[in-house]
Amino acid sequence: MVEPGWYVSKRNEIDTWINDENRRKGLNRAVAAYTTAKESALSRLKSLEETRKEVRKIKENSMESLQELVKEAMENIEEVNGHAYLAKDTKEARRVFSTLVGEGKLVVKSKSLVSEEIDLNKLLEKLGNKVYETDLGEFIIQLRNEKPTHILNPSVHIPKEEVAKTFSKLLGREIEADIPTLVGIAREYLRDKFCNADVGITGANVIAANTGTMFIIENEGNARFVSNAPPMHICITGVEKVVPTLSDAFKVVQVLPPYATGVLMSAYVSMITSPSRTADIEKTLVYGAHGPKELHVVFLDNGRIEMLKDPIFREALYCLRCGGCMYECPVYRVIGGSFGHNYFGGIGIIWSAFTSGEETVAAAIDACTKCGRCLEVCPVDIDTPKMVEKLKERLIRKGYISPKHKAIRKSILEKGNPFGE
């Protein structure tokens, strides 16, 4: 039996990752720490139950007029001397970045799932730019030349012992496997990159359409440097991040941190509406004070509007990217994070199908047991199992069936049983 390429590549990845003891060790430690922290935070934030329900309504309402909200946000960004772009797909987004960044630049980045979606680092490096990831997890992944395994904690599968080996290789000296020491090394290594960078690239957690304000939620403080120190700040974000008002955005900011990292509130919440500006001399407004002289915001569609058109799949657009469902997913834990493509977990199966193509998840989707744990822990009650089931039906109709399942189906149809007898 000839096995198709889309099936073989994912099967091999799963076989490799499921038997990687270091990967399993890192994930198990992270799951234990996250679960304890989240339970503690939610027990202290009793009012969050009502707020998360409000956020669900905000996302539902935003999807009803999403394209109008994106247009409003772009207009408001342009009004205060920013520049806004709507990229239909990966190709258009990469073209915008090629034009804005150019060649031979020093680029610093904070964590951005959407930049991973368009494979931005490879593009910029191909143009001769030097790119540094400054989020600790992304920095570790970049040094190891690996792909992320979690949307929020990209290096969650790497235990401290392996991080120490990676940093030892980087610095050419032995580094102990002590987490505070490892964090300090990353801080020291990246410090000068922020101030010397020509371009800073960030994502955004939510954007208020009525002011064009971007909210960036973080704990490390690197996104503040990235968005504030270089003369040019470029933000790339999915169109689904736009909500109608500042008040709506603040509610999202309240819900995300406890579910994402188990904290009452993230260490930093940046609100950015325009390039830096001042009117301290004769009340004359000048852009480009101490912060960036230029602000560019790239809104990416790349399958999101198509997702919006489907009454079942559009629910995936409500996702806040907290990543909590991944830690709670038994399949994600067992197969070492190899559950998805550019996004992970059950919800990542849906997102990958629409942003990278259905074939990228055709082999991974069978791993989902539809146990419903993701729905139980989702802050906005996304019914991921229902979407996975519908996507699986669609894939089967298109011929994406694993060889074993194909043989079983043939046996049932021809012989009335799955055993070939």
C-alpha positions in Angstrom: 0.0 0.0 0.0 1.4 3.4 -1.1 1.2 5.9 1.7 0.6 9.6 0.6 3.1 12.2 1.4 0.8 14.3 3.6 0.3 11.2 5.8 3.9 10.0 6.0 5.5 13.4 7.0 3.1 14.0 9.9 3.3 10.3 11.1 7.1 10.5 11.1 7.0 13.8 13.1 4.6 12.2 15.6 6.8 9.1 15.9 9.8 11.3 16.6 8.2 13.7 19.0 6.3 11.0 21.0 9.5 9.2 21.7 11.5 12.4 22.6 12.1 12.1 26.4 13.3 15.7 26.7 10.2 17.0 24.9 7.9 15.0 27.1 9.8 16.1 30.2 9.5 19.8 29.3 5.8 19.5 28.5 5.0 17.6 31.7 6.7 20.2 33.8 4.9 23.0 32.1 1.5 21.4 32.3 1.9 20.9 36.1 3.0 24.5 36.6 0.3 26.0 34.4 -2.6 24.1 35.9 -1.7 25.1 39.5 -1.2 28.7 38.5 -4.4 29.0 36.6 -6.5 27.4 39.3 -5.1 29.8 41.8 -5.7 32.9 39.6 -9.3 32.0 38.8 -10.1 31.3 42.4 -9.1 34.8 43.2 -10.9 36.5 40.3 -14.6 35.6 40.9 -15.9 38.4 38.7 -14.0 37.0 35.7 -16.8 34.4 35.1 -19.1 37.2 34.1 -16.4 39.1 32.1 -15.5 36.1 30.0 -19.2 35.7 29.0 -19.2 39.4 28.0 -16.0 38.8 25.9 -17.8 35.9 24.1 -20.6 38.3 23.2 -18.1 41.0 22.1 -16.4 38.5 19.7 -19.8 37.3 18.4 -20.9 40.9 17.7 -17.5 41.8 16.2 -17.7 39.0 13.6 -21.1 40.3 12.4 -19.4 43.5 11.1 -15.7 42.5 11.0 -14.8 43.9 7.7 -16.3 47.3 8.6 -14.5 47.3 11.9 -11.2 46.6 10.2 -11.8 49.5 7.8 -12.6 51.8 10.8 -9.5 50.7 12.6 -7.3 51.3 9.6 -8.8 54.8 9.0 -8.2 55.8 12.6 -4.6 54.6 12.4 -4.0 56.6 9.3 -5.6 59.7 10.8 -2.9 59.9 13.5 0.0 59.5 11.1 0.2 55.7 11.1 0.1 53.5 8.0 -2.4 50.6 7.7 -2.4 47.7 5.2 -4.9 45.0 4.5 -3.1 41.9 3.2 -5.3 39.4 1.5 -2.9 36.5 1.9 0.6 35.5 2.9 2.0 36.7 -0.4 0.7 40.2 0.0 1.8 40.4 3.6 5.3 39.3 2.7 5.4 41.9 -0.1 4.5 44.7 2.4 7.3 43.6 4.7 9.8 43.4 1.9 9.0 47.0 0.9 9.0 48.4 4.5 12.0 46.6 5.9 14.2 46.4 2.8 17.7 45.0 3.0 20.6 45.0 5.5 18.6 46.0 8.6 18.8 44.9 12.2 15.3 43.7 13.2 14.0 42.8 16.6 10.8 40.9 17.1 8.5 40.1 19.9 6.3 37.0 19.9 3.9 37.0 17.0 1.9 34.0 15.8 0.9 35.8 12.7 4.5 36.4 11.7 5.0 32.6 12.1 2.0 32.1 9.8 3.7 34.0 6.9 7.2 32.6 7.7 8.4 36.2 8.2 11.9 35.5 9.6 13.0 33.5 6.6 11.8 36.2 4.3 13.6 39.0 6.1 16.8 36.9 6.5 16.7 36.1 2.8 16.7 39.8 2.1 19.9 40.2 4.1 18.5 41.4 7.4 19.6 40.2 10.8 16.5 39.1 12.8 16.5 38.5 16.6 13.5 37.0 18.4 13.4 38.7 21.8 10.7 36.7 23.6 12.6 34.1 25.6 10.8 31.1 24.2 11.1 32.3 20.7 14.7 33.2 21.2 15.4 29.6 22.4 13.5 28.2 19.4 15.4 30.4 17.0 18.8 29.4 18.4 17.9 25.7 18.1 16.3 26.1 14.6 13.2 24.4 15.8 9.5 25.0 15.2 7.3 26.2 18.1 5.0 23.6 19.8 2.7 26.0 21.6 1.0 29.2 20.6 1.9 31.1 23.8 5.0 29.2 25.1 6.8 28.2 21.9 9.7 26.5 23.8 7.5 24.7 26.3 8.8 21.3 25.1 12.5 22.2 26.0 13.6 21.4 29.6 16.0 23.7 31.3 18.9 21.2 30.8 18.6 21.5 27.1 18.3 25.3 27.2 21.5 25.4 29.2 23.2 23.4 26.4 21.8 25.8 23.8 23.1 28.8 25.6 26.5 27.2 26.3 26.9 26.7 22.6 25.9 30.3 21.9 28.4 31.8 24.3 31.1 29.2 24.0 31.2 28.5 27.7 29.5 26.1 30.2 26.1 27.4 31.4 24.4 25.8 34.4 20.8 24.5 34.1 19.5 27.1 36.5 16.4 29.0 35.2 17.1 32.4 36.7 20.6 32.2 35.3 19.3 31.3 31.9 16.9 34.2 31.9 19.7 36.5 32.9 21.8 35.4 30.0 19.1 36.1 27.5 18.6 39.5 29.0 22.2 40.4 28.8 22.6 39.0 25.2 19.6 40.8 23.7 20.0 44.1 25.6 21.9 46.1 23.0 19.9 44.7 20.1 16.8 46.7 21.2 18.6 50.0 21.0 20.6 49.4 17.9 17.7 47.9 15.8 16.4 49.6 12.8 13.0 47.9 12.9 10.8 46.5 15.6 8.1 44.0 14.8 5.3 43.0 17.1 1.9 41.3 17.0 -1.2 42.6 18.9 -3.6 40.9 21.2 -6.6 43.1 20.5 -7.3 46.3 18.6 -10.0 48.8 19.3 -11.6 50.0 16.0 -13.0 53.3 17.3 -9.5 54.6 18.1 -7.2 52.3 16.2 -5.4 51.4 19.5 -3.4 48.2 19.6 -3.0 46.3 22.9 0.1 44.2 23.4 0.0 42.0 26.5 3.2 40.6 27.9 5.2 39.7 30.9 8.8 40.0 29.9 8.9 43.6 28.8 10.6 42.8 25.5 7.6 43.9 23.4 7.8 47.4 25.0 11.4 47.6 23.8 10.6 46.3 20.4 7.7 48.6 19.9 9.4 51.7 21.4 13.1 51.7 20.8 13.6 51.3 17.0 12.7 54.2 14.7 10.2 52.0 12.9 7.5 49.8 14.5 5.6 47.3 12.4 2.7 45.5 13.9 1.2 42.4 12.1 -2.1 41.1 13.3 -5.0 39.0 12.1 -8.2 40.8 11.2 -10.1 38.9 13.9 -8.3 40.8 16.7 -10.4 43.9 16.0 -13.3 44.8 18.4 -15.5 47.8 18.3 -14.4 50.0 21.3 -11.7 50.6 23.9 -14.1 49.3 26.5 -14.5 46.0 24.6 -10.7 45.7 24.3 -10.2 46.2 28.1 -12.5 43.3 28.8 -10.3 41.1 26.6 -7.3 42.3 28.4 -8.8 41.2 31.7 -9.7 37.7 30.6 -6.6 36.7 28.7 -3.8 36.7 31.4 -5.4 34.3 33.9 -6.3 31.8 31.3 -3.0 32.2 29.4 -0.4 32.1 32.1 -2.2 31.8 35.4 -1.5 35.4 36.6 -4.0 37.9 37.9 -2.8 40.4 35.3 0.2 40.5 33.0 3.2 42.5 33.9 2.8 44.9 31.0 -0.1 46.0 28.8 1.0 48.5 26.1 -1.6 50.6 24.3 -0.3 52.1 21.0 -2.3 54.4 18.8 0.2 56.3 16.7 3.9 56.9 16.2 5.5 58.8 19.1 4.5 62.4 19.1 4.8 65.7 21.1 3.2 69.1 21.1 5.3 70.6 23.9 6.7 73.5 21.7 3.9 76.0 21.0 1.3 73.2 21.0 2.6 72.2 17.5 2.2 68.5 16.9 5.3 66.7 15.7 5.6 63.0 15.1 8.7 61.1 16.0 9.7 62.1 19.6 11.6 59.6 21.8 9.8 56.6 20.3 9.3 55.3 16.8 9.0 57.8 14.0 7.0 55.4 11.9 4.1 53.1 12.8 2.9 50.5 10.3 0.0 48.1 11.0 -0.5 45.1 8.7 -3.9 43.4 9.0 -3.8 39.9 7.7 -6.8 38.0 6.2 -5.2 34.8 4.9 -8.3 32.6 5.2 -10.0 34.4 8.0 -12.8 36.0 6.0 -13.4 32.6 4.4 -13.7 31.2 8.0 -16.1 34.0 8.8 -18.5 32.9 6.1 -19.1 29.5 7.7 -21.6 29.4 10.6 -19.7 26.7 12.4 -16.0 27.5 11.6 -16.5 31.2 12.3 -16.4 30.3 16.0 -12.7 29.7 15.7 -12.3 33.5 15.2 -13.4 34.1 18.8 -10.1 32.5 20.0 -8.2 34.8 22.3 -4.9 32.8 21.8 -4.6 32.0 25.6 -3.3 28.5 24.7 -5.0 27.0 27.8 -6.8 24.3 25.8 -3.5 22.9 24.7 -2.2 22.2 28.2 -5.5 20.5 29.0 -5.6 18.4 25.8 -4.6 14.8 26.5 -3.6 14.2 22.9 -1.4 17.3 22.8 0.5 16.1 25.9 1.0 12.5 24.7 2.3 13.3 21.2 4.7 16.0 22.4 3.0 19.0 20.8 2.8 17.5 17.2 -0.9 18.2 17.0 -1.6 20.8 14.3 0.7 22.6 11.9 1.4 26.3 12.4 -1.2 26.4 15.2 -1.6 23.7 17.7 -4.2 21.6 19.6 -7.8 21.1 18.5 -8.4 24.8 17.7 -5.0 24.8 15.9 -6.2 22.1 13.6 -9.0 24.5 12.4 -6.7 27.5 12.2 -4.0 25.7 10.3 -6.5 24.3 7.8 -7.7 27.8 6.9 -4.3 29.6 7.0 -2.0 27.0 5.6 -4.2 24.6 3.8 -6.3 21.6 4.7 -3.6 19.1 3.6 -1.3 20.4 6.4 -3.7 18.9 9.1 -5.1 15.9 7.2 -2.9 13.5 9.1 -3.1 15.2 12.5 -6.9 15.5 12.7 -7.3 11.8 13.4 -5.5 12.2 16.7 -8.3 14.3 18.1 -10.6 12.2 20.3 -13.2 14.9 20.6 -13.2 14.4 24.3 -14.4 18.0 24.8 -11.9 19.1 27.4 -10.9 22.1 25.2 -14.5 23.3 25.3 -14.7 22.9 29.0 -11.7 25.1 29.7 -12.1 27.7 26.9 -12.8 31.2 28.4 -15.1 32.0 25.4 -16.7 28.6 25.2 -15.5 27.7 21.7 -17.0 24.3 20.5 -13.8 23.0 19.0 -14.9 19.3 18.8 -17.8 20.3 16.6 -15.5 22.1 14.2 -13.0 19.3 14.2 -15.8 16.8 13.3 -17.0 19.0 10.4 -13.5 19.6 9.1 -12.8 15.8 9.2 -16.0 15.2 7.1 -14.8 17.7 4.6 -11.3 16.1 4.4 -12.7 12.7 3.9 -14.9 13.9 1.0 -11.7 15.3 -0.6 -10.0 11.9 -0.2 -7.8 12.6 2.8 -8.1 9.3 4.5 -5.2 7.5 6.3 -4.3 4.2 4.6 -5.5 2.1 7.5 -8.8 3.9 7.7 -9.2 3.6 3.9 -8.7 -0.2 4.1 -11.2 -0.5 7.0 -13.8 1.5 5.1 -13.3 -0.6 1.9 -13.8 -3.8 4.0 -17.0 -2.5 5.6 -18.4 -1.5 2.2 -17.4 -4.7 0.4 -17.6 -7.4 3.1 -19.8 -5.9 5.8 -17.1 -5.9 8.5 -13.9 -3.9 9.3 -11.7 -7.0 9.5 -11.4 -7.9 5.8 -13.1 -11.3 6.4 
